Amino acid sequence: MTKFAPDDDQEEKPLDPAMEIVRRKMVRLMIVSAAVMVVSLMAVFGAVVYKTTRPSQKPVGSAVNVPSDGPIIARAELPAGFSVQSVALSGSQILFYGTTSTGQQQAIVFDYGVGRIVATISLSGN
């Protein structure tokens, strides 16, 4: 086997001071760029983990999904003698405002998503 002796021509010679300053700046720029990339990558992974582990929340009052084969058919059983004065719709809830047969003002909330009256509010003036 032959042994190779390093040539004196292949030894690294010190750089001149101007080139050493440029080399240091380039190394510093490379370290800063790598740190920014690592932090950005961690932020993306954090967002993905947060999105996948968080339970999906349906907003309150969101509309009921209407089946594609036909409309929802619901029946609201209002009290006998109830006279409707106005109606309002919010999401899947309908508000019936009117007076009963005795003349008392009431607001009745019907949710067609669940198919029943969810609130009856009697109004009285002072």
Secondary structure as UniProt FT lines:
FT   HELIX           8..10
FT   HELIX           17..53
FT   TURN            60..61
FT   TURN            68..69
FT   TURN            80..81
FT   STRAND          83..90
FT   TURN            91..92
FT   STRAND          93..99
FT   TURN            101..102
FT   STRAND          105..111
FT   TURN            112..115
FT   STRAND          116..123
//
